[in-house]
Amino acid sequence: MYISPEVPKKNAEHILSQRKSFFSLKIRKKPFSLEKIELFYLPFYVFEIVCERGAEKQKMRISLDGLFGSSLFFIREGLRYKSKIDHLVSPFVLSLTDAKKKALEEFRWLLLEQGLRNKKSLSGSKITGTEKIYYPFWVGYFQKRKAYDFRALDGVSGEIAGVKMRRIFLKAFKEASDIDEEAS
């Protein structure tokens, strides 16, 4: 299932071309000159997890990238889906079994951290449902000195993807290009 982007291409171009200074957090006068912008879909596993706190049960939906299994985040309900797309897609690399193990491990660390912070802990977490999705990101390419670089924007929330996601995108670009070469 492919999630429909909620950020239009024009808005993505505007956001990706803004140049923000790391130290002053001010937008500089000269924006990035985007060479190209495209919609790219990354594979994610979505797990429904049930946690217990005494007699109380709580359901949560978490998502884990399908390439390394290193990016875990909570995913909201009510996303719109498409059945077919004509954009770049990266295939799943991480197996479902490995993804489940990593998701539970990462989620338990989050629970431990939350429990230490709130002095209340959830326990007994188990996965009750799984689905595969493709999540949209706008990727903007620009020239930086004599090389090319890219920035990615979450196609649903409109947030710039952080440094942690960079490794995932590089792997996804490689996997997608390998598929294109095999198809040729």
N, C-alpha and C positions, 0 to 999 in steps of 0.2 A: 504494500500500500504506500502510495506517495502522498505526502502531506502537501497541501496547497500553500504556496507562499502568501503571506498577508501584506508584505511590503512590496509595493510596485517598483518596477525597474527604475523609474525616474527618481524616486525617493532613495533607492539604494545607491544610485550614481552620486547623488548629492552627499549622502552620508560617507560613502567610501572616498570621495575626493577631498573631504575636509582633512586638514592637517592639524592635529592637536599636539601641542608641546607637552612633553612628559612632565616637566618641572613646573611650568606656570599654569598648565591646564587651560591655556588660552588658545583660541583658534588663530593660527597665523594667517596673514593676508594672502599668501600664495598657496592655493590648493594643489593637491596632487593632480597631475594630468593623466587621467585614466586612458590607457590605450585600448582596453577592451573590458567588457563586463559580461558575465554569463551566469546562468543559474546552474548550480551543481548540487546533486543530491548525494548525501552521505548515508551509509547504512547504519541503522541503530536497532538494537533489541529493546523492546519495552517489556518490563516485567511488572506484574502486579504482585505486591508483597503485602502479607498480612503480619502485623506485629501485635503482640499482647502486652498489656500493662495490667497485671492482675486479671480481673474478669473482663476488662475492656479490650476490644479488638479494634485495630485501626488499619484501614487499607490505604496503600500508597502506590503510585505508579512511578517507577524510576526507569531511566533510559541509560543504556551503555552503548558506546560506539562499537560497530561491528568489525573494526579493523584491528585495534589493539586491546580494546576493553579497558581503556584508561580514562575515558571521560564519562563520569557518572553524573546525571542530574535528574531532577524531578521534572516530569512532563505533565502538562496540564490536560484536563479533559476538554472535549468539545472542539478538537482540531478538525478542519475540513480535509477530506481526502480526495485524491484523483485516482483513477484506475489506470491511466496511460499518460506518459509524458514523452517529450522529444528533446530532453536535455541530457547533459552528461550525468552518468551514474557510476558510482564506485560499487563493486561487488562486495559481499560479505567475505571476510577472510577468517575471522574468529568463529570457531564452531559454537553451536548452541550450548553444548555441554560445558565448554570452557567459559563461555559468556555467563552462564548461570553461576558457576563457581566464583568468578570474578565479581559479579554483581552482589552476591551474598557477602563476600569478603569486604568489598568496599562499603556496602550498606551497614555492615556491622561496625566498621570503623566510624561511620557517621553517627550511628546510634551511641557508640561509646563516647564520642566527642560531645554529642548533645546531652547525654546523661551526666557527664562531668560538668557541663555548663549549667544545666537546669537542676541538677541534683535529683533528677527523676530518670528512670531508664525504662526503655521498652525492651522486651525480650521475646524470644520464641519467633523470630522472623522466618518466614518461609515463602517461597515463590508459589503463587496459585494460578498464575496465567502468564503466557508469553506470546508476543507477536513481533513480527519483523516489519520495520517501516523504513522509508527513505525520507530523510529530513532535508529541506531546502536551505541552501546558503547562496547568497549572491557573492561572487568572487570578482574582484576588480584587479586588473593587472596594470602596472605602471612601471615606467622606467626610473631607476634610481641610480644615478651616476651612469656607469657603463653597463649595468646589469638590469635585469627585470626582477620585480618583486610582486607580491600580491597581498591583498587584504581581503578578509572574508566577513560577511555580514549575515547574521541569523535572519533567514527569510521570513520567519514568523514574528519574532520579537523586535527586530530592527537593531539589535545590539551587535557591536563589533565583536567578532570571535577573538578570544584572548590568545596569548602566547602558547598555552597548553594545547590548543587546537591546531597549531601550525604543523606539528609532527603528523597529526592525523590527516590533514589536508595533503601534505607531501606524499604520504603513503597512498591516499585515495587517488591522487593524480597519476601516480605510477601504475596502480592497479587498473584504472580506467584506460590508460594508454596501452597497457599490455593486452587488454581485450580488443581495442581498436586494431592493434597489429595482428592479432590472431584472426580477426574477421577479414582483414585485407588479403 
